Amino acid sequence: MVTGKTRSEVDGTGGAVRRISARTVCSAIRDDIVSGFFAPGGRLTEELLAKRYGVSRVPVREALRTLESEGFVRTRRHAGATVAEPTEQEAGDLLEMRALLEPLGAARAAQRRTQQQLRVLSGLVRLGQGRCREGQLSDLPALDGWFHETLAQASGSPGLASLLTQLRRKISWMYAVEQVGRAAGTWEEHAAITDAVARRDAPRAREIAAAHVARAAAAHRLKHAVNTRRDRI
């Protein structure tokens, strides 16, 4: 399991020692999977990954184990590691889980948020609404992710925040979101959630977050033709 600690490794020639963060390698591979650089079903060889990221095979091997536990990678005996191929049901389950967990996170954030977290949420709402008015939609996905990450952290529950972060990553991997025509409404809802969090109104925060997730789900479309085939032998 990736610990995030920097570890020392000896290169393949027995020469220089190189310090590498296994967590960084894991994050880089995950980002390439989410972006589509590595397509579902594609092979992930340790040699290829080590060369791409300029590391040895040790952090790559550890990263692949972590990504398998997260559901991004599958390992088959005698076939090695491949990018997972989610089914339509698995993709749909992610949106249902988000609909259950995100309102809980918002309610807890209303009860446990710090002033610093509230300032960040308010600042992100101002930025997001400003970008909507200016038509700078390309900035919105990053701002949206930052908003929801901060909201999850404000829940004061590391376990819940971790689950929400992993859910959002997997949803970003499987789905594309149509921003046009929805952007302004999205940030109005973010503003309403932030207002409820500011007033420490947990029931209202939960209610608005639930409605926000339900409306957002309609804007999601699958990126790939997910399959329902059984595992290949």
C-alpha positions as a printed Julia matrix, in Angstrom:
233×3 Matrix{Float64}:
   0.0     0.0     0.0
   1.29    3.45   -0.86
   2.38    5.23    2.29
   3.41    8.51    0.67
   6.86    8.28    2.25
   9.87    8.99    0.12
  11.92    5.87   -0.31
  15.45    5.24   -1.5
  16.06    2.86   -4.35
  19.13    1.54   -6.08
  18.91    1.7    -9.86
  19.12   -1.37  -12.04
  22.85   -1.02  -12.55
  23.59   -1.0    -8.85
  24.8     2.59   -9.14
  23.28    5.83   -7.91
  20.59    5.96   -5.27
  17.42    7.74   -6.38
  14.75    9.11   -4.05
  11.21    8.64   -5.32
   7.74    9.27   -3.91
   5.56    6.22   -4.53
   2.47    8.37   -3.94
   3.53   10.71   -6.74
   3.86    7.78   -9.15
   0.43    6.49   -8.13
  -1.12    9.92   -8.63
   0.49   10.29  -12.06
  -0.78    6.91  -13.27
  -4.25    7.62  -11.88
  -4.36   11.01  -13.61
  -3.4     9.39  -16.92
  -6.16    6.81  -16.5
  -8.77    9.45  -15.63
  -7.72   11.65  -18.56
  -8.01    8.72  -20.96
  -4.32    8.52  -21.85
  -4.53    4.88  -20.75
  -7.8     3.53  -22.15
 -10.0     0.93  -20.42
  -8.65   -2.53  -21.09
  -5.19   -1.25  -22.01
  -2.15   -3.08  -20.64
  -0.03   -1.41  -17.98
   3.41   -2.95  -17.96
   5.87   -2.02  -15.25
   8.54   -1.39  -17.87
   6.37    1.04  -19.84
   5.26    2.93  -16.74
   8.74    3.13  -15.27
  10.03    4.61  -18.52
   7.15    7.09  -18.83
   7.57    8.5   -15.33
  11.34    8.18  -15.11
  11.38    5.84  -12.14
  12.31    2.26  -11.33
   9.78   -0.56  -11.2
   9.51   -0.6    -7.39
   7.22    2.46   -6.96
   5.33    1.44  -10.12
   4.58   -1.98   -8.66
   3.39   -0.41   -5.42
   1.27    2.15   -7.29
  -0.44   -0.57   -9.33
  -1.41   -2.41   -6.14
  -2.95    0.77   -4.74
  -4.79    1.54   -8.0
  -6.13   -2.01   -8.07
  -7.55   -1.54   -4.55
  -9.2     1.7    -5.78
 -10.76   -0.04   -8.79
  -8.79    1.7   -11.53
  -6.6    -1.3   -12.38
  -7.19   -5.02  -12.68
  -4.56   -7.72  -12.41
  -5.0   -11.16  -13.92
  -2.72  -14.11  -13.46
  -0.37  -14.56  -16.4
  -1.77  -11.4   -18.05
  -0.47   -8.66  -15.78
  -2.13   -5.34  -15.05
  -4.68   -3.6   -17.26
  -6.87   -0.52  -16.91
 -10.2    -1.63  -15.46
 -13.22   -1.86  -17.77
 -16.23   -0.75  -15.71
 -19.68   -2.0   -16.53
 -22.67    0.28  -17.03
 -24.03   -0.89  -13.69
 -20.77   -0.02  -11.92
 -20.8     3.43  -13.47
 -24.4     3.99  -12.4
 -23.63    2.82   -8.87
 -21.06    5.61   -8.5
 -23.69    8.31   -9.09
 -26.0     6.62   -6.59
 -23.25    6.49   -3.97
 -22.47   10.14   -4.57
 -26.16   10.96   -4.07
 -26.01    9.28   -0.66
 -22.64   10.5     0.6
 -22.34   14.07   -0.68
 -25.42   15.38    1.2
 -24.05   13.73    4.37
 -20.73   15.5     3.81
 -22.45   18.86    3.35
 -24.5    18.39    6.53
 -21.4    17.55    8.54
 -19.54   20.49    7.0
 -22.29   22.79    8.31
 -21.64   21.44   11.79
 -17.83   21.13   11.74
 -16.36   23.57    9.22
 -13.63   25.99   10.26
 -13.59   29.67    9.43
 -10.69   29.08    7.05
 -12.63   26.41    5.17
 -15.64   28.7     4.97
 -13.48   31.48    3.53
 -12.15   29.09    0.87
 -15.66   27.93   -0.06
 -16.91   31.53   -0.29
 -13.9    32.54   -2.38
 -14.41   29.65   -4.77
 -18.08   30.58   -5.19
 -17.08   34.14   -6.11
 -14.5    32.83   -8.6
 -16.91   30.33  -10.13
 -19.71   32.83  -10.54
 -17.27   35.35  -11.99
 -16.01   32.83  -14.56
 -19.63   32.07  -15.52
 -20.36   35.76  -16.14
 -17.17   36.12  -18.19
 -17.81   32.95  -20.18
 -14.53   31.36  -19.06
 -15.98   27.87  -18.78
 -12.64   26.09  -19.16
 -11.71   27.1   -15.6
 -14.88   25.69  -14.06
 -14.03   21.96  -13.78
 -10.95   22.7   -11.68
 -12.84   25.17   -9.5
 -15.71   22.72   -9.09
 -13.32   19.98   -8.0
 -11.64   22.34   -5.52
 -15.02   23.38   -4.1
 -16.18   19.81   -3.53
 -12.82   18.74   -2.12
 -12.92   21.61    0.38
 -16.53   20.82    1.28
 -15.57   17.18    1.91
 -12.62   18.19    4.1
 -14.89   20.55    6.02
 -16.98   17.53    7.06
 -14.33   16.84    9.68
 -14.46   13.14    8.78
 -11.26   11.93    7.05
 -12.89    8.64    6.08
 -15.88   10.32    4.44
 -13.65   12.9     2.74
 -11.48   10.09    1.33
 -14.53    8.23    0.0
 -15.91   11.38   -1.63
 -12.54   12.18   -3.23
 -12.25    8.66   -4.64
 -15.84    8.8    -5.91
 -15.22   12.07   -7.73
 -12.07   10.7    -9.35
 -13.88    7.63  -10.63
 -16.87    9.64  -11.83
 -14.47   11.97  -13.71
 -12.91    8.88  -15.28
 -16.17    7.32  -16.42
 -18.25   10.4   -17.21
 -18.01   13.66  -19.14
 -20.08   16.56  -17.79
 -21.85   19.02  -20.05
 -21.07   22.51  -18.67
 -22.84   24.7   -21.21
 -26.27   25.77  -19.98
 -25.66   24.25  -16.55
 -22.66   26.25  -15.3
 -24.49   29.24  -13.81
 -27.02   27.01  -12.05
 -24.25   24.84  -10.65
 -22.55   27.8    -9.0
 -25.82   29.17   -7.68
 -26.28   25.81   -5.96
 -22.7    25.96   -4.66
 -23.48   29.4    -3.26
 -26.63   28.08   -1.55
 -24.72   25.17   -0.01
 -22.04   27.56    1.23
 -24.67   29.83    2.76
 -26.18   26.9     4.65
 -22.71   25.83    5.8
 -21.99   29.39    6.94
 -25.21   29.44    9.0
 -24.45   25.95   10.36
 -27.8    24.78    9.03
 -27.1    21.06    8.55
 -30.6    20.01    7.36
 -30.63   22.79    4.75
 -27.09   21.95    3.59
 -28.07   18.3     3.19
 -31.25   19.21    1.29
 -29.52   21.56   -1.16
 -26.61   19.16   -1.71
 -29.04   16.31   -2.48
 -30.87   18.44   -5.05
 -27.53   19.59   -6.5
 -26.31   16.02   -7.01
 -29.64   14.96   -8.54
 -29.59   17.82  -11.07
 -25.91   17.3   -11.86
 -26.46   13.61  -12.63
 -28.54   14.55  -15.66
 -25.53   16.35  -17.17
 -23.31   13.26  -16.97
 -22.73   11.09  -20.02
 -20.5     8.05  -20.24
 -17.12    8.73  -21.85
 -16.6     5.18  -23.01
 -18.79    2.39  -24.25
 -18.71    0.49  -20.97
 -19.19   -3.21  -21.31
 -21.01   -5.92  -19.43
 -18.84   -8.8   -20.55
 -17.61  -11.35  -18.08
 -13.94  -11.41  -17.18
 -11.77  -12.69  -19.98
 -10.03  -15.95  -19.27
